[in-house]
Structure formats: structure tokens, C-alpha cells
Amino acid sequence: MELAESVKVARRLVEVLASERTSAIDRVRMARQRHEPTPPSALRPAAVDDPAAALHRLLRADFPCAACTQFSTVGRQELMARLERVGAKPHGPHDGGALLLEVLWTCTSHVRPDTAVETGVARGLSSATMLAAMEANGSGRLYSIDLPAIRSEWFEGSKVAVPPEARHRWTYIRRSAERELPRLIGRLGGIDLFVHDSLHTYGHMSFEFEHAWEALRPGGVLVTDDVFDNRAFDDLVARLPDGTPWLVAAEPVKGGGGVGVVRKPSMEPGS
């Protein structure tokens, strides 16, 4: 790391320590957790062959869906074009993959959430996707929690994919999810859509799932990226009542990550 970059990193660390010491301590502890061995998920063989159709069935929505077909063909390209317009590289190491973005568009379009919460923002591709779907719905608000990575290219590129015209539906919380998620859920009272894409350790994912599932309203949906990293999603679905609809979908590239989706049953019979 060059001296100038080292100075920038040091200044940011001082800033975080001064403004939110607990989050800085969390960041150090979570960095250590990344190297803790955890059993891998056993769900890869259960990944659906046609995730778009399976997701629409889970959401009890018609398929094929014109809105979702349009997003799959042009939506991600538009997001990449925006990154290029703001001078950012088209593909970042923390960006949501094509599968996750399509899942989020589909869930937001059909669940039509009044209140959605996500953890992990990075450059904001996932946030921009959900906000665009909310705008098409004509309703909804998204709350996003993230503590940007300290390195310059990630710190300075935080949330650049979210256009200014979409931010009237958006609340960005620059804090650690471990500290802020319980507080936010407590203030909101209930949520309709939850998205995990922050720290992918078993302990942290389980923590988020526990709080989010309790807060989800009937018919609400929980989505998680990188589901194959550990058994947190395995354990979540194993604890759910029989008949609770869930699915996992794998990225089309060999060895790619997976996306997990589970819908909280509504009060209607057979839901």
C-alpha cells in the first residue's frame, strides 16, 4: 500500500473511531471472523434449475412476467452504464451479481413492500435495483445499512450506483449492521422485504436472519446472497414450520455463489 493510501486509510479509521467506536470494534472483530472455519452449506444440490419460474411460484405471481423479463434483458446493463457515467469501473468485487439483482427486482415488484431493509450496500447496485422497482410500483421505502470498506476505491465508490432521483425513497444508514439492525427494526415495527448482503459469516448471517424473520410481516420475504458460504440459511429453513416456501438458486458460473429466498406464510389457508 502506498504512503498516500495509507494516510487516507488511517484518517478514515480515526474518523470511524471518533464517531462510532463500537462499529470500529465490530469491523476489527468481523475481519477476524472471516478466517474462522465454518461448515459449508449443503443446499447447492437443491438449487433450482429455473430460478425465475421457481421464484414467481414462491411469490404466487404469474410467470412469465413482462416487467421481470424487461429487467433481465436491460436492467443490469443500465446499472453498469450508470457506473461508467460516474467514472466507476463496471464490475466491483462487492457488487451484487446478476442473479441477486434479478431476484431483488422480482421480489420488490411482486411483494410491493411498503418497507424494505437491506444490509450491505457497497456501490449500491442492489439498492438501485430495489428503488427502481419501488418507483415502478409507485410505493415503498428502502432502508440500507452499511459501513463502507476503508480502502479508497470501495470507500469513495460507496452508493454511486444509486441515482439522485431515486433517493427520495431511500434511507442510507452508515453504521454496522450488527449495531443498527435491531434498532432500525425496533423503530419500524415490521418489514415486508429483508435482504442480507453484508458479512457472510455463520454467526453474523444467523444474527441478521433471527432479527429479520421476527420482524417480517405475513407474506414478507427474506433474501440472502452467498447462501453457500455456510449453513446459516440451511439452519434457518430447518427451523421453519413445514410448508414454508423457500428456494435456493445458484449463479450460472461454475463455483459461483447462491441466493436464498424464503417467504413468511400469510394468514390465508394454504399460503
Stockholm file with secondary structure:
# STOCKHOLM 1.0

chainA/1-271         MELAESVKVARRLVEVLASERTSAIDRVRMARQRHEPTPPSALRPAAVDDPAAALHRLLRADFPCAACTQFSTVGRQELMARLERVGAKPHGPHDGGALLLEVLWTCTSHVRPDTAVETGVARGLSSATMLAAMEANGSGRLYSIDLPAIRSEWFEGSKVAVPPEARHRWTYIRRSAERELPRLIGRLGGIDLFVHDSLHTYGHMSFEFEHAWEALRPGGVLVTDDVFDNRAFDDLVARLPDGTPWLVAAEPVKGGGGVGVVRKPSMEPGS
#=GR chainA/1-271 SS CCHHHHHHHHHHHHHHHHHCHHHHHHHHHHHHHTTSCCCCCSCGGGCCSCHHHHHHHHTTCCSSCHHHHHIIIIIHHHHHHHHHHTTCCSCCTTSCCHHHHHHHHHHHHHHCCSEEEEECCTTSHHHHHHHHHHHHHTCCEEEEECCCCSSHHHHTTTTTTSCGGGGGGEEEECSCHHHHHHHHHHHHCCEEEEEECSCCCHHHHHHHHHHHHHHEEEEEEEEEECGGGSSHHHHHHHHSCTTCCEEEEECSSTTCCEEEEEECCCSSTTC
#=GC SS_cons         CCHHHHHHHHHHHHHHHHHCHHHHHHHHHHHHHTTSCCCCCSCGGGCCSCHHHHHHHHTTCCSSCHHHHHIIIIIHHHHHHHHHHTTCCSCCTTSCCHHHHHHHHHHHHHHCCSEEEEECCTTSHHHHHHHHHHHHHTCCEEEEECCCCSSHHHHTTTTTTSCGGGGGGEEEECSCHHHHHHHHHHHHCCEEEEEECSCCCHHHHHHHHHHHHHHEEEEEEEEEECGGGSSHHHHHHHHSCTTCCEEEEECSSTTCCEEEEEECCCSSTTC
//
